[in-house]
Amino acid sequence: MTLTVNAVEIENLTKTFISIRRRAIVIPVEKKQVEALKGISLDIPHGKVFGLLGPNGAGKTTLVKCLATLVLPTSGTARINGYDILRESTHARASMGVCQGNERSIYWKLTARENIIFFAKLYRMPHNEAKERADELLGRMELLEKADEKTEKLSHGMRMKIVFARALIHDPPVLLFDEPTQGLDPTFATDLRKYIREKLSDKTILLTTHYMHEADLLCDKIALINEGEIKSFDTPKALKKAVRDYDSLHIRVEGQPNIETIKKMDSVMSAAITSKDGHAEIVATSHDGYELAHRLLNHLHELPGVRVEHFEVKEPTLDDVFLQLTGRRIED
C-alpha cells in the first residue's frame, strides 16, 4: 500500500439512528429519526493530534465508533492509514488503536496482564511476544505490581490504564481516543495527557473531549462539533484569535435569571447559562465586555431572588469560540 498524505481521511460521513421510545406498555412505540452525523469531512495528516471538541451529544463518540468500524455509517466513508473502513475494514482495524472512556471494554474477571495478553493474541501476536509487550505496557502505566490482580479489584483509574494500554498493544500508527480522561482523578488525567504529548508524538491521534484545556494542551488542530456538524476547524490559537475582538463576561449568581431576556439586551452577541443547586453561571460575549458588565449587573441587581456572587471579564477561550458559533457552551 502506498503511504497516503493523510493518516485519517473522512469523506461526507453521515449517521442516522432510529430512536425508539416506549411511552407505556399499552401505548405503541414512538420512533424518531436522529441525525447523529451530518456530512462530516476531515483529514488528519500523519503524526498530528487532532481534537474534536464539543458537548455531550454533539456526535463525537458516534464518529469514533464509525471510524473504529463498531458502527456502520449511513453514507460516506473514511480511510484509516489508506484503508477504507467499509471495503477494507480488517486492515483498517489493524492500523488503529481505540481507547474509550469506559472501563467495561475490558474483562473484569481477568487480571491486568491476562487482559493485555488476550487482546494481543487477537492481533495474532505470539504468546511470548504478547507477554513481553504486556509487561512493557503495564510498566509504562505503573501497574506491574498489580499485574496479577483481577481487574474487578482495581480502582477505576487503574482499569482505565489497562484500557489505554490495550489500545497501544499492537503499536498502531493511528489512535482514536474518545474522552480518555473523563471521570479520572486529576493526577492520573494529568499523567495521561503528559504521556500522550511526550510518548506518542509519532502517532496520528484523533482525540475527542469536552475539556477545553485538554484540547488546548494536546491538539495541533481542533474541530468544533455541535449537533453532528463541524462548526469550525483550525489551530487553538487561530480559533481564539477569531473572537479576540469580543470580550467574555462571566457572572455567577444565586437564583435563576431569564437568559432569553439577557440575550435580547443591546450589544449582547451571545449568552448562555448553566444552573446547578440554586446557583447559575452566565457567560455572555460582547464587543465591550466592561460596558455590558455595567448594564447586566444593574439588571441582575433589580431581579427579585437573584444575588450576584462574582463577575469577571475574561480573554476569549475555546468555550467562547464555541458559544459564539453555536449559541451554547461546551459544558452544556
Rosetta blueprint (number, residue, H / E / L):
1 M L
2 T L
3 L L
4 T L
5 V L
6 N E
7 A E
8 V E
9 E E
10 I E
11 E E
12 N E
13 L E
14 T E
15 K E
16 T E
17 F E
18 I E
19 S E
20 I E
21 R E
22 R E
23 R E
24 A E
25 I L
26 V L
27 I E
28 P E
29 V E
30 E E
31 K E
32 K E
33 Q E
34 V E
35 E E
36 A E
37 L E
38 K E
39 G E
40 I E
41 S E
42 L E
43 D E
44 I E
45 P E
46 H L
47 G L
48 K L
49 V E
50 F E
51 G E
52 L E
53 L E
54 G L
55 P L
56 N L
57 G L
58 A L
59 G L
60 K H
61 T H
62 T H
63 L H
64 V H
65 K H
66 C H
67 L H
68 A L
69 T L
70 L L
71 V L
72 L L
73 P L
74 T L
75 S E
76 G E
77 T E
78 A E
79 R E
80 I E
81 N L
82 G L
83 Y E
84 D E
85 I L
86 L L
87 R L
88 E L
89 S H
90 T H
91 H H
92 A H
93 R H
94 A H
95 S L
96 M E
97 G E
98 V E
99 C E
100 Q E
101 G L
102 N L
103 E H
104 R H
105 S H
106 I L
107 Y L
108 W L
109 K L
110 L L
111 T E
112 A H
113 R H
114 E H
115 N H
116 I H
117 I H
118 F H
119 F H
120 A H
121 K H
122 L H
123 Y L
124 R L
125 M L
126 P L
127 H H
128 N H
129 E H
130 A H
131 K H
132 E H
133 R H
134 A H
135 D H
136 E H
137 L H
138 L H
139 G H
140 R H
141 M L
142 E L
143 L L
144 L H
145 E H
146 K H
147 A L
148 D L
149 E L
150 K E
151 T H
152 E H
153 K H
154 L L
155 S L
156 H H
157 G H
158 M H
159 R H
160 M H
161 K H
162 I H
163 V H
164 F H
165 A H
166 R H
167 A H
168 L H
169 I L
170 H L
171 D L
172 P L
173 P L
174 V E
175 L E
176 L E
177 F E
178 D E
179 E L
180 P L
181 T L
182 Q L
183 G L
184 L L
185 D L
186 P H
187 T H
188 F H
189 A H
190 T H
191 D H
192 L H
193 R H
194 K H
195 Y H
196 I H
197 R H
198 E H
199 K H
200 L L
201 S L
202 D L
203 K L
204 T E
205 I E
206 L E
207 L E
208 T E
209 T E
210 H L
211 Y L
212 M H
213 H H
214 E H
215 A H
216 D H
217 L H
218 L H
219 C L
220 D L
221 K E
222 I E
223 A E
224 L E
225 I E
226 N E
227 E L
228 G L
229 E E
230 I E
231 K E
232 S E
233 F E
234 D E
235 T L
236 P H
237 K H
238 A H
239 L H
240 K H
241 K H
242 A L
243 V L
244 R L
245 D L
246 Y L
247 D E
248 S E
249 L E
250 H E
251 I E
252 R E
253 V E
254 E E
255 G L
256 Q L
257 P L
258 N L
259 I H
260 E H
261 T H
262 I H
263 K H
264 K L
265 M L
266 D L
267 S L
268 V L
269 M L
270 S E
271 A E
272 A E
273 I E
274 T E
275 S E
276 K E
277 D L
278 G L
279 H E
280 A E
281 E E
282 I E
283 V E
284 A E
285 T E
286 S E
287 H L
288 D L
289 G H
290 Y H
291 E H
292 L H
293 A H
294 H H
295 R H
296 L H
297 L H
298 N H
299 H H
300 L H
301 H H
302 E L
303 L L
304 P L
305 G L
306 V L
307 R E
308 V E
309 E E
310 H E
311 F E
312 E E
313 V E
314 K E
315 E L
316 P L
317 T L
318 L H
319 D H
320 D H
321 V H
322 F H
323 L H
324 Q H
325 L H
326 T H
327 G L
328 R L
329 R L
330 I L
331 E L
332 D L
